[in-house]
Each structure stands twice: as structure tokens, then as C-alpha cells.
Amino acid sequence: MSQAIRDNLKRLLAPRHLAFVGGRSMARALKRCADGGFTGPMWLVNPQHDSLDGIPCVRRVTDLPCGPDAVFIATNRELTLTCVAELAAIGTGGAICYASGFAETGAGGAALQQQLLKAAGDMALLGPNCYGLLDYLHCSALWPVAHGGKSVEKGVAVLTQSGNFAYNLSMSDRSLPVAYMASVGNQAQLGVAELMDVLLDEPRVTAIGLHLEGLKNVPGFARAAHKALEKGIPIIALKTGVSQIGAELALSHTSSLSGSDALYDSLFARLGVIRVSGPVSFVETLKAAACGNLPEGNRLIALACSGGDAGLIADYAERNHLALPTLDDDQRAELAQVLPSYANLVNPLDFTTAIWGDRDALDAMLDTVLRTAADAAMLVLDYPAEFTGERKECDLLLELFCAALGRHGKTGFVTSALPELLPPHARERLHAQGIAALQGVEDALAAWGRIADYPRNRRVLLERGESILEPLCPKALDDRGEALDEWASKQALRAFGLTTPAGVLSTPGRAVSDAEMLGYPLVLKAVSAQLPHKTEAGAVVLNLQNGRALTAALEQMRAHISAYAPHVVFDQLLLESMATPPLAELIVGIKRENDFGLALVIGAGGILVELLKDSRSLLLPTTDSAIRNALLSLRSAALLQGFRGREVADLDALVTAIRAVADYACANAGQLLELDVNPLLVNAQGATAVDALIRLGDEHVR
């Protein structure tokens, strides 16, 4: 994104004046902005009418008194092209293109989208095929239909590729404080990455929510997400397109490639992006972060007036890795003076309904409990129906809890057992004081667990140094290519520091004499790029002890290969020293995802590959610290750490070996299709690759 486009995007996100291009629906959109509190100049552009619904019309874009900061264009795609060019010519800040029929429809639409992009020039362009932008910081609703939000002083920014998702979110009864809501559509110019980058410069944006089908700019996204990590602004992502059908729908909806879900997990993990599974967890996690006052850790003091609620808290806290520190003797003694004898003086505390409505007793209880060495406090508060006339006691407790948090300098949240039992007036009151109002105790504790883990994870990721590295995103290659044979693959990797067994490239005629120089016991392998699966072809023999065994193995191998693959010429051999039995076997590979990146895959190797399906993926480039962490997070990591009294594996050598594979992949990113080292053997001293396969793209085969 150029500096000129960036500057114009800032105009779009903080507009002084607005214009709407279109018919009667745009007159209504303009009125909604006026009703919502926008006080700057607004114009309606329509070539056929003097006025629409009482709004005077400007006949042509060129008749506008200045280039507006922000414009919504609601015309067909052909007129949109003309309008964008005219707006750019008069110095407009940014435009939103509502029309569909562009890249999401195929090659013809993609060509039109390129024309649109060219017409925009340095003007910021959102869309096409998008609902637009709701800006509740500046009361600007560049939006074609009604919306349910309202002006806020600060809040979250939500970016989505679904206009309907944005519409429904604005209408939801969840009291999510939204600063911005953008439907990004086809992302012809401005996408998720570019919007994130500029939104992070707005101090009133406290968190960013992403509803993604796919990313068009992975390196740009990584730069923006690292910026968010440095600033301590949580990013919460709801990623769709996990299933095969979902991926196909994403492509047809906004021409977005969903990419490998495992690689999205890797991308999010290295950047501290909090991934959630559905709309409810998305909203509740955003609400937990919206106040901008994040907890420093996972210790929680919890309050309820019901033993049943206290039990739910205990279960859900444990499930979400939230610690519940115990009350000390002094606290229990003080509480015993306030609460009835049947109260269970533990955390979570059931303070019972005996002191319900008693201001002094509630204050004393809160002051005692909030002295606990916890990072946050929570209160479960269930409002009865309004007709009961019993809400005033709930309002009192809410008031006292908020005041007590302030006195004790604690962050916290309020939730209800069921989502509907925390009414709007209570939620608004809490949010006005910077306290999260979460709905449903199960979803609330899951959301708080994610946010409570964020500061610790952020520190770890910044120390690890991986988040600052821009992921490689090489140009796409088709799957055609040529495999290097094992000898050539190993030589290529040895140049980057990978240790392989001592060996010699030989022939059937020289094998016995070469073996005498190398020494027994030996491994014999046929060398041919046409035999990627040597074991099935009978092209590997282990633990040969002498020349007679080698001679017999040569004859057997010739016969096996002739039967398995008659076209393969048996003329090259690899003789290698037999490796000692390892503490563990691993597989290390490189996965290429066109238009996304290269991933380093580390997993349990040997016979455990298919059995355990135990692997971790890291996008390249990566760091030694990230490699070590991935190794130790494997389910089979115990094999590396002295399992059942065995020796501890040489983790330093193992990391070095994996780093060699990663370095080769980075250096050859433009041509590398596939790389596998399996198995990589690790012992108490050293790590050795006993097999390797590299496959390169056709045009770059060497």
C-alpha cells in the first residue's frame, strides 16, 4: 500500500464529509447518517432527479464542491467504473464499491476488477462486492441498509468478508462496543491486512475481530498482526472454509482461496491471533477484550450467590486454564463475620442470598474477597424478569461490584448463567465503566480464558522473535517437477548443515571395494530418482556385516528392482555406515501451499508417522526457539526427554538439523515443491538424517 493510498484510507476512516451515489436507497442511507449523529456535509449524487425523499441531488460527481473524504457507490458495475474514475480525479479520499459481478464471477469479472483498480489510482477503494463500512467513532454509516449499532467512544474493529455477517452482528443483542465494522468483499485494493495496519494507529480501537474466508496478502497480514502484537491489541479470528465444501464456497463468494487450515493455524499461532470456533465465541471474546484493560494473568477470584453457579465456575475455569487462588485465613475469618454459617468460604465463593440487598454487608464481602492475589474478578449475576420488580437488588450488586473493582485496582467481568439473564441496561452500564459484560457462564469463562492467556503468550512470542519474520509467499508452481535422488538430496542438504551418515556413491562393480574402505556394518541402497519408495521396491538392505552379505544383497536387489520397476537401471548405489538405534525418529518436511507460503512440518517419524499423526507446522522463515517449542509440543515429546529412564535426546543437535532443512527451503523457495527427511534419527549425542527426498519445479530442476 502506497503512502498516498494509506493517507486516503485515513480520510475514509475519519471522514469530514460524505457522498452517496445512487437512488432512493442512498437517500435513506444519508438520512441514517444524519440521524446517527454525523454533522459534516453530505451529498447525494443522482443524474436523474433533483431530489429524492427530500434530499437534494447533485447531478454529477464533477459538480461536487470538493473531493469527499468518503463515498458509497451503489450503481451497477459498469457505472461504478466510471464513477470511481471521476471521484479519483476530484481528489476523493476513499470509495466503497457495493456492486458485485467482479472477480468472484470468473475471468471476465476479474478483468473488470483490474480496470476498477486502475481507475481508483491513489484513492482508497473498499470492495467491490461488499456492504461497506460502519464507523461508530465518527457516526459515519457507508452502508446500503439499516444497521443496529450506535456511537461509541472506543471499541473493537470487525473486518469480515460477509456483509450479512456484519449486518447480523450489528443487529445482535450482545452489546458489543463496535468502533468499526467493515465488509471487505473482493479486496481488490484494500484488504484485511491494509485495514488492520491503519486501524492499529487509532488508539480508540481496543481489539480487532476477523471473520475470514481467506487471506489475499499473507505477508501484509503478518506485518499488521506483528504490529498488533507489539501494541498489545488482541486479534480474534473466526476462520471459515475449513471443510472442502467450505473452501469451495469461499472461492465462489469472494474469490478467496481458503488455503490449508493447518497453515492458518500455524500463521495465527506465530502471530498470537486468537482463533475461535463460532459467532458466539467470536463476540464474547471480543467483548472480553473491548475495554482495553486486559488481565495480566490467569488467576481469577469468582463470586456467585448460588452453589450451583459456583460449581459451574469451578468446572469451566479448570477447562479454560484459569486458576482459582485460595482465600487466606484472615479472609475466611472476615467473611465468617458477614456471611451465614452455611456459606462455603472458598473460591469460587457462594456468598448466598442472605446478604442480598444489604449494601454494607455486600461491600464488606467484596472488599475482603477482592484482596485475593488474583489478576481479575468475576461476578455471576442473573437478573429476573422485569415484571418481578426484583431487579433493584441486582442493580445494587452491580453498582457495588464496579465500585469495588475500582477501589482495588482490579479488572473484571460480569456474566450470567444463561445469556438472556444479563439485560441490556446492565451490559451498557458495565461497558461504560470498562468492565466486560459477558453472556452465559460457559462462553464467558472460555472467552476470559483466551484473553487471560493473551498477555503471557504475547510476551513469549515477542521473545521468540518469530512474529517479526515476514512469511515467505513464493509465486505459484504447478505440481510438475523432478525428484532428486537420495544422494543428490542429501548432498544439497549437507551444504546447509544437515548431518547424514558417512557414505559413498558407488556402482555394483565397485561396491565391494568401496565397502572395504568405508567399513562395516553398512546400509545398501539403490540410487534412482525413479524409486522414491525404495523399501517397497526392495532397494534397501540394512546391517550388512561383510563382503559376502553385500554381494548376496546386490544380487537380490537387482532381482527385486527388475521385478518391481523394470524400467529402472540398476547402476548407482549408496553405501552408508549403519546408524546406531535412536532414542526417537522424526520426520521433517516442507509443505508448499501456493499463494500462501512454505511450512516446515515436524512430526513423529518412522513407523509412528501414520499411527500417531503427531506433527506441528511452522511457516518459514522461523527461529530456533520456535523449532524447539514445536518439538516439545509434540505428543511424542516424552521420547526426547528421558522417557522411562532412557537418555535425554540432544535437542540442540536436533534443532540444528531441522534448521538446516528450513534454511535450504528458504534459499530455494522459488523452486521447491516438496522435501522430506524421514527418518531423522536423534540420540543423546547428535541427530542424523538417514533418508531424504527433494522435488523441484520443472523449470528450475538442476
N, C-alpha and C positions, 0 to 999 in steps of 0.2 A: 504494500500500500504506500503510495507516494505521500509526501508531506502535504501536498495540495488536497488530495482526497481526504487525508486524515483531518486537516483543518475544516474541510467542508462537512465531514461526519460530525465534528463537534458542534457545528451550527445546527445540523439536523437533530442532535440530541439535546440542544438547549436553544430552541428557536425563539426569535423575537417576533416573527411574523409567519403566517401560514397561507398556503393557497390550496384549493381543491379544484381538480379538473374533471368535469363530468356533469351528470344530470342531477335529477331530484334527490338521489341518494346522497350526493355530495353536499347538497344544501342542508340535508339533515345532519350530515357529519359535521359541517361547520357550526350548526346550531348546538350540537352536543359539546363542542369545544367551548363555545361561549357559556353554556350552562355549567360546564365543568370548571370554569374559572380562568380560562385563557383570556388575557386582556389586551394582547397585542393586535395589530392589524391583521385581518383575514380577508381573503378574496376568493370568489367563486368564478371559475373560468368556464364559460359555455358559449359557443359561437352562434347558437340559435335562439337564445332567449335574453330579454332584458333583465328578467328576474325569475327566480324560482323559489316558491314558498316564502316570498317576501324578502329573499336575499338578492340584492342587485348583482348582475353578472358582468364580468369583464369579457369582452368578445374574443380576444386573442391573448396568448401568452405575452406577445410583444407589447401589449397595452398595459401590462402590469407596471406600477410605479417604480419597482425595483426587483431585483432577483430575490425571491423569498428565501428564508432560511430553510424551509421545509415545505414540500408539496406532495399531495396524494393524487396520483393519476389513475382514474377509473374509466379508461376508454378501452376499445379493442386493441389488439396487439399492433396492428398497422398504425393506428393513430398514436399509440404510445411511443413508437419510434420517432415520429415527427415531433411530438410534444417534448420528449426528452432532449432532442437536439435544440429546440427553441429555448428550453429552460436553461440548458447549459450555456447557451450564447448570451443570456442576460445576467449570468453570474449567480444562479441559484445555488444554494448550499447543498441540499440533498433532495432526492425524489424517491417516492415509493411507487413501484410498478405493480398494480393489482392484477393485471391481465395474465392469463395463462396462455398456453399454446407455444411455449418456447422449448428449451432443451429437454423438458420432460416428455415431449411428444416424438422425439426422434431426430434424425439428421437435419430435416428441413427446419424444424424449430430451433435446433442448435445453431444453425447458420443465422437465423433471425436474432438469436440471443447475442451472437457476436456483433451484429450490427448495432444492437441496443447498447452494448458495452462501449463500442466506438463512439456512438452518438453522445454518451454521457461525458466522455472526456474526463476532466478532473472533478466533475460533480459527483458527490456521494450517491450511490444507487443501491437501494434495497429491493430485492426481488430479482426477476419478475415472479409471478405465480405466488404471491404472498398476501397476507391480510394486512400487514403494515406494522405500525409502531404505536404503542400506548406509552405515553410519558407522563407519569403521575407526579413527577417532581416539578414539571412546568405546565401541567394541565393541558397538554397537547395530545389529542387523540387522532392520529392519522390512521383512520380505521373506517371500514365501509359500513359497519353495522353497530348496534348498541353494544355496550360493554358494562361490566359490573363494578369496575374499580373506582377509586376515589383518590384525591390528592393526599400525598404523604410528605413528611419531612425527610425521611430516609427509608430505605427498604432494599429489597432484592431485585436483581435484574433477571428476567427469564427470557431465554432465547430458544425458539422452537422452530422446527420445520413443518409444523402442522398449525394452520390457522385455527382450526376447530379446537385443538388442544388449548391454544391461547384463549380463545373465546370462552370455553368451558371453565378454564382456570379463573378467568376474571369474574365469572358468574358463581363460582363455588362459595359455599357458606363456611369458609375456613379462616377468614380474617388474615390472609397472608398479606403483609405490607409490601406491595409491589411498587418499586420505583420506575422500572421499565419493563415492558413486555414487547418483544419483537418476534414477528413471524418472518423467518429469513427466506423462505421459498427456495428458489433455484440457486441462490448465492452467486449470481453472475459476477458481481464485483465485491460486494460486502458479504462476508460470511460470518460464521460463528467466531473464527479467530480474530478477524478485524474488529468486530463489535466488542468482543471481550477486551481487547487491548485498550480501546478508547474508554470503555465503561469503567475500567480499573483506575482511570485517572479521576473519576468522580468520587469524592470522599463520602458522599451520601449513599453510595452503593455498598451494602454490607455483605452480600453474598451473591453468587451467580448460579442460576439454575439452567441446565441444558437438557432439552428434550431432543435427542439426536436420532436421526436415521443413519447418517454417515457424515464423515468429515471430508471436505474438499481440499483442505490445506493443513496437513498434519504438522509440518514444521512450524507454520504460523500458530497453530493451536498450541503446540508445545511451548513456544516462546511466551504466549499470553498466559498459559497456565503456570509457567515458572514465575512470571511476574506476579500472578495472584498468590503463589506460594510465598514469595518474598514479602509481599504486603500483608500476608495473613488473612486473605479473603477466601473463604471456603468456596469451592466449586462442587455443586451437586449435579450428577448426571443420571438421566434416565435414558438408556440406550436401547432402541428397538432394532429389529432386523436380526435378532439372534437366531431364529429359525430360518430354514431355507425359504419358506414361503414369505416370511417377514422381510428377508433380504430382497426378494424379488419385488415385493410391494414398495420397498424403499426406493428401488431403482425406477419404478414406473411413476412414483409420486413426485419426486423432486430430482430425478436423475442422479441420486446419491448412491454410491457404492457403499454397502454396509461394511465390507471388509470382514476379516476374521474376527470373531468375537473374542478369541483368546488374545489377539493382538491389541484390541481395545482395552481389555483388562490390563495388559502389560503397560500400555500407554497411560492409562489412568493411575495405575499403581506407582509409576515412576514420578508422576506429577502431583500426587496427593489428591486426585479427584475422587470424591466420594460417590460411589456408584450405588444407586438404589434400584429396586425391582418393580416399582409401580407408581401410579399417580399419587396415592395416599402417602407413601413413604417419601416421595419427592416433595410434596407440600409440607409435611410435618418436619422434615429435616431442614428445609429452607426456613420454616418458622423458628426452629431452634437456633438458627444462625442469624436470623434477621436483625436482632437487636444490636449485633456487633460486639456484644460483651461475652466473649467465649470463655468457658471454664478452662482452668489451667491443667486440669487432670480429670481422672475418672472417679474420684471419691464423692459420694453423694449422701447427704442426710435427707431422709424421706419422712413425710408426715401424712397421716390419714386419720380419719375418725372412725375407721372400721377395721376390724381384724381381717375381714375378707380382702379389703383393699391392700392392707399391709402384706398379706400373703402373696397377692399378685405382684406387688412391687418387688418383693424379695426374689420371686422366680424370674421376672423379666429383667431385673437388674443383673442377676447372675448370667442370664442368657446373653446379655449385651455388654458383658465385661465391665460392669460398673461396680465399684467396691462400696460397701456399706460399713464405714468405720463404726466401732462400738462406742457407746456412751460411757463416760468415766464415772467413778463412784460419786463424785460431787454432783454431777448432772443428775444421776439417778436419785440422789437424796433430795435435790431441789424439786425434781418432778414429783416425787412422792408427797411433797407438801401441797401440790396443786391438783394432781390427778387422783382419781379414786383408787382404792386398794387393788381393784381387779385389773388396772391398767398394766400392760406388759411393757416394761421400761427398756426397750431395745430399739435398734434402728433396723428396719422402719418402725416408727413409733405410731401406735394406735392411741391417740390422745383421748379417744372416746367422745361421746356426745354429752358427757356430764358437765363440761365447761362450755358447751355450745351457747353462744351469745353473751358470754361473760368476758368483757373487754380486758379486765385486769388479769384474770386467770390465763386467758389466751396470750396476752403479752408476756406474762411471766414464763409460760411454757415455751413460747417462741424464742425468747432471749436465752433461755437455758439450752435449748436444742441447737440453736444456730452458733453456739460457741464451739461446736464439734469441728475438729480439724478436717473439714470437707471442702471440696472445690466448688460445690454447688448444693442448693437445697431445692427440694421439690415438695409440692403440696397436691394431694388428690382432693378435689373439691367438686362434688356433684350437686348441681342446682336442681331443686324440684321444679315442677311446672309452675308457671306464673300464677295460675288461679289459686294455688295453695296459700298464697300470702306469706310464705315462709322463706322468701329469698333474702330478706334483710339480714338474717344471720350469716348467710353465705357472703353477702357483700361486706359485712363487718370483718369476717375472717380474711377475705381478700385484701381489704384495706390494711389490716394489721400485718399480714404476711409481707406485703410490699414494703411497708414501713420498716419492718424488722430486717429485711434483706438490705435496705439502705443503711440502717444503723450498724450492721455487722459487716458491711462491705462485701456481701456475697452476691454472686449471680445465681439465678434460679429459674424455675418454671412452675407453672400450674397446669394440671391436667385433670381429666375426668375419667371415670371408669369406662363410660360409653361416650362416643364423640359428641352426641347431641346434648349432653348434660352440662356443657360449658357454653352458656348463651353468648350472643354477640356483644352485649354491653359489657360483660365480664372480660371477654377477649380484647375488646378495644381499650378498656381501662388498663389491662396488663401491658399491652403493646405500647401504650402511651408512656408507660414508665420503664420501657426497655426490658420487660420481663416476658418470656415466651409463653404464649397461651396455646398449649398443645391439646389435641383432642383424641381421647381414647388412650388408656394407660399403656396398653401393649405397644401401639405405634409411637407413643410419646417416649417411652424408655428406649425403644430401638433408635429413634431419631436422636435422642440425647446421647446415647452411646456412641453414635457416629461422630457427633460434634465434639464430645468429650475426648475422643481419640485424636481429633484433628491436630491440636497443638503439639502433642508428642510426636505424631507421625511427621508433621511439618519439620520439626527440628531434626529428626533422623534423616529425612530426605535431603534437606539442605546440607547437612554434614556429609552425607554420602556423595553429593556432588553430581548425581546423575541427571537431576531435573534440568540443569543448565545446558546440557548437551542437546543440540538440535538433532532429532531423529533423522537418519538417512531416509530419503524418499526418492530412490533412483527411478529413472524412466522405465516404463513397462517393457518387458520382454515377453515374446511368446514362449511356449514351453519346449520348443525345438532346441536341441543343443547336443553336445557331445560330452560323454563322460571321460575324464582322465582315468587311466588305470591306477591301481593301488600304489605302485611305485611312484608314478608322477604326482599323485595326490599327496603322498607322504613327503616327497621332496619339496613340494610347494609349501606345505605347512611347516616343515622343519625350518625353512627360511625365515619364518615368523616366530620361531622359538618352541615349537611343539616337539617333545621328546618322543622318538619312536625306537623300537628295538634295533640293535645292531644288525645290519643286514647287507646283502649284496644282490644286485640284479644279475641273474645268471641265465644259462641255457641248459637244455637237457644234456648236451655234450660236456659242459664244464661243471655240472652240478656237483659231482663227487669231489673234484679238486678244490672247488670254491668252498665246499663244506668243510674240508680239512683245515683250510685257513681260518674259517670263521669259528669252528669248534662246535661240538655237540653239547647238549641236545638242541635240535633245530625244529623249526616250522618250515614246511614246504608249501608254497602257494603258486598256482598258475597266475601269470600276469597278462591280463587282457581286459580292455575296456568293455568288451562284449560279454564279460562274465561278472556282472555286478553282484550276483548271488552265488558266490563260489562254493559255499557249503553244499547247496543243492546239486551243484554240478560235480561234486567230488573233487574239487580243485583246491582243497586244503587238507593237509595232513599234519598233525601235531606230534610233538615229543619224539622225534626221530633220534635214536641213540647212537647210530653208527652208519658206516657206508653201506652195509648190506641192506639195512632197513630203508635207507634213502633210495637205493637202486630199485628195490621192490616197490616203493611208493611211487617212483617215477612211472613205472610200467602200469601200475594200477590207475594212476591219474590220467595217463594218456588214454586208456580204455574208457574210463568214466566220461571224460570230456568228449571223446569221439561219439559216445552213445547219447550224451545229453545235448551237445551242441556241435554237430558235425562240421559246421561252417567255421568254427574257431580253430585257428592254427596254434598248435601247442609248441611254441618256440621260445617263450620267455618265462623265466621262473624267478620267484623271490625266495631267498633263503634268509631266515631271521633267527636270532637266538630265541630260545623258548623263554617266555616271560614267567616269572615266579607267580604262584597263586596270589591273587589280590585280596585286599580287605573288602573292596567293593568294585563293581563295574558300573560305569556310567555311559550314557550316550550323549554326545554333544553335536548339535546340528545347527544349520542355518535354514530358516524358512523365509522365502521371498513372497511378499504379498504386493502385487503390482499396484502402484499408486498409493501405497500405504507405507511400506518400509521393509527393512530386514530385521528378523528376530533371531536371537540366539536362544536355542532351545536346549535346556539342561535337564536330564532325567535319569532315572534308574535304567541301567543298560543290561546287556547280556540277555539272559532268559527272562528277566523281570520286565522288559520293555512292554510287552503285551499284557502280562499278568497284572502289573500294578498300575500301568498308565499314570505314572508318577513323574510329572515334569513341571518345569517353570519356564516361562518365556521372558526374555529381556529384549527390548528394542535396542538397536545399535545406532550410535556407539553407546557403550556402557562403561562402568567403572569396576575396579577390582572389588570394592566394597559391595556393590550391587551383586556381583557374581557370588561372592562369599555368602551373602544373605540368601540368595536363591538356593544355593546348595544346602544351607542349614534349614531351609523351609520345606525341603522335600520330605515326604512321609518316610522315606528310607534313610533319612539323615543319620539315624542312630548307628548305621553301619560305618559311618565316618568318625564316630565319636566314642569308640571303645566299647562297642556293644558286647555284652556278656563277657567282659574281661579281655577282649581282644585288644590289640594295639590301636592307637589313635591314628587315623589317616593323616597324611602330610597335606593339610589343607592349603598351605602356601604353594606347594608344587602343583596341586590340583587347580588352584586359581590361575596360576601362571600358564598351565596347559590350555585352559579354557580361554584365557586372554589371547593366546596365540591364534586360536580359531577365530575369535572375534576380530582380531587385527587383520587377519587375512581377508575376512569377509568385507571389512570396511575398505581395505585397499582395492578390492576387486568388486565393489558393489555394483558397478555398471554392467557386469557380465555374469555374475554368479547366479546360477539358477538353483543349485542345490549343493549342500555339503553335509556329510555325515561322518562322524568319528564314533565308531561303535564296534567293540567297546573301548573305552578309555579306562585303563586299569590304574587303581590308586593303592599304594601301600604306605607303610609307616615312613618310608623314605622314597619319595618320588611318585610321578604319575607318567604312564606310558600309553601312547595310542597304538594299538595293535592292528587296527584296520581303519581305512579312510576312503571316502569317495567324494570326488568333486565333479560337478557337472556345470559346464559353462555354456552361455548362449552361442548360437551358431556363428554369428558374425565376429565373435571375439575369441573363438577357440584358438588356443596356441599349442 
